[in-house]
Amino acid sequence: MTQIDFYFHVENKLQTACALSAKACARGMRVLAFCADADASQRFSRVLWTAQAVSFIPHCTPGDPLAAVTPVIVDHDGADPLHDEVLINLRAEWPPFFSRFQRLIEIVSLDEEDRSQARARFKFYRDRGYAIQSHDLSKSPQ
């Protein structure tokens, strides 16, 4: 069953998604960052490019020739996920294919609308029997 983690009280969702992607890559895991649309995918890709001055988080789109060997895939379509390891959901709604992944990460900002949407996703997963781990990032440096 998919392990689900909610990270809440997040000041910057994209920076947090970038940090979690880097952490997963450092552990040898592959990540699919599921964005809302093409513009959101480009914004997240820019964050990945500029996140750390001394390191690089390899990433590409699913259609890239190197996608099969790239640790982070930035996608907004979700038509055919290339792996089943870590899914970072950056959308307002739950990803319809989340259950095929070993781990799902949900990131919740301080914005009230985002928090409301996250509560609906949390309830959706909980009502289907998924155990959910919560991580309060207001209690730790990001």
C-alpha positions as CSV (number, residue, x, y, z in Angstrom):
1,M,0.0,0.0,0.0
2,T,1.2,3.5,-0.8
3,Q,2.9,5.4,2.1
4,I,1.4,8.9,2.3
5,D,3.2,11.8,3.9
6,F,1.7,15.3,4.4
7,Y,4.1,18.1,5.0
8,F,2.2,21.1,6.3
9,H,2.8,24.7,7.5
10,V,5.1,25.1,4.5
11,E,6.1,28.6,3.5
12,N,7.2,27.8,0.0
13,K,5.8,24.6,-1.6
14,L,8.2,24.6,-4.6
15,Q,11.3,25.0,-2.4
16,T,10.0,22.2,-0.1
17,A,9.3,20.0,-3.1
18,C,12.8,20.7,-4.4
19,A,14.4,19.8,-1.0
20,L,12.3,16.6,-0.8
21,S,13.3,15.7,-4.3
22,A,17.0,16.2,-3.5
23,K,16.6,14.1,-0.4
24,A,15.0,11.2,-2.4
25,C,17.6,11.4,-5.1
26,A,20.4,11.3,-2.5
27,R,18.8,8.0,-1.3
28,G,18.8,6.6,-4.9
29,M,15.0,7.0,-5.4
30,R,13.2,8.3,-8.4
31,V,10.7,11.2,-8.2
32,L,7.7,12.2,-10.2
33,A,6.7,15.8,-9.5
34,F,3.1,16.1,-10.6
35,C,2.3,19.7,-11.4
36,A,-1.0,21.5,-12.2
37,D,-0.1,22.6,-15.8
38,A,2.7,23.3,-18.2
39,D,3.4,26.7,-16.5
40,A,3.6,25.2,-13.1
41,S,6.0,22.5,-14.4
42,Q,8.3,25.2,-15.8
43,R,8.2,27.1,-12.5
44,F,9.2,23.9,-10.6
45,S,11.9,23.1,-13.2
46,R,13.4,26.6,-12.6
47,V,13.4,26.0,-8.9
48,L,15.2,22.7,-9.4
49,W,17.8,24.5,-11.6
50,T,18.5,27.3,-9.2
51,A,17.9,25.6,-5.8
52,Q,21.5,24.9,-4.7
53,A,24.6,26.7,-5.9
54,V,26.9,23.7,-5.5
55,S,24.7,20.8,-6.6
56,F,22.3,19.9,-9.3
57,I,19.1,17.9,-9.2
58,P,18.9,16.1,-12.5
59,H,15.4,16.4,-13.9
60,C,13.5,16.5,-17.2
61,T,10.0,16.1,-18.7
62,P,8.6,12.6,-19.4
63,G,9.1,13.1,-23.2
64,D,12.8,13.8,-22.9
65,P,15.1,11.1,-24.4
66,L,16.9,10.8,-21.0
67,A,13.7,10.4,-18.9
68,A,14.2,6.7,-18.3
69,V,17.5,7.4,-16.5
70,T,16.7,10.8,-14.9
71,P,16.0,10.8,-11.2
72,V,13.3,13.6,-11.2
73,I,10.5,13.8,-13.8
74,V,8.5,17.0,-13.8
75,D,5.1,16.3,-15.4
76,H,1.7,17.9,-15.6
77,D,0.0,15.3,-17.7
78,G,0.5,12.0,-15.8
79,A,-0.5,10.0,-18.8
80,D,2.2,7.3,-18.4
81,P,4.4,7.5,-15.3
82,L,7.8,6.1,-15.9
83,H,8.4,4.6,-12.5
84,D,6.5,3.9,-9.2
85,E,8.8,5.2,-6.5
86,V,8.0,8.7,-5.1
87,L,5.2,10.9,-6.3
88,I,5.1,14.6,-5.2
89,N,1.7,16.0,-5.7
90,L,1.8,19.7,-6.5
91,R,-1.9,19.8,-7.6
92,A,-5.0,20.9,-5.8
93,E,-6.6,17.5,-6.3
94,W,-5.4,13.9,-5.6
95,P,-3.6,12.3,-8.5
96,P,-5.7,9.5,-10.0
97,F,-2.7,7.2,-10.3
98,F,-1.2,7.7,-6.8
99,S,-1.8,4.2,-5.6
100,R,0.7,2.7,-8.1
101,F,3.5,4.6,-6.2
102,Q,5.4,3.4,-3.2
103,R,5.2,6.8,-1.6
104,L,3.1,9.9,-2.1
105,I,4.1,13.3,-0.7
106,E,1.6,16.1,-0.2
107,I,2.9,19.6,0.6
108,V,0.5,22.0,2.3
109,S,1.3,25.7,2.4
110,L,0.1,28.4,4.8
111,D,-2.5,29.6,2.3
112,E,-6.1,28.9,3.5
113,E,-7.4,27.7,0.1
114,D,-4.4,25.3,-0.3
115,R,-5.0,24.1,3.3
116,S,-8.7,23.5,2.5
117,Q,-7.9,21.5,-0.6
118,A,-5.3,19.5,1.3
119,R,-7.9,18.6,4.0
120,A,-10.1,17.2,1.2
121,R,-7.2,15.1,-0.1
122,F,-6.3,14.0,3.4
123,K,-9.9,12.9,4.0
124,F,-10.0,11.1,0.5
125,Y,-6.9,9.0,1.4
126,R,-7.9,8.3,5.0
127,D,-11.4,7.2,3.9
128,R,-9.8,4.7,1.6
129,G,-7.8,3.2,4.5
130,Y,-4.4,4.7,3.8
131,A,-2.2,5.4,6.9
132,I,-1.0,9.0,6.7
133,Q,2.1,10.5,8.3
134,S,2.0,14.2,9.1
135,H,5.1,16.4,9.3
136,D,4.7,19.9,10.8
137,L,7.4,22.0,9.1
138,S,6.7,25.0,11.3
139,K,8.6,23.2,14.0
140,S,11.8,22.7,12.0
141,P,13.9,24.8,9.7
142,Q,13.2,24.3,6.0
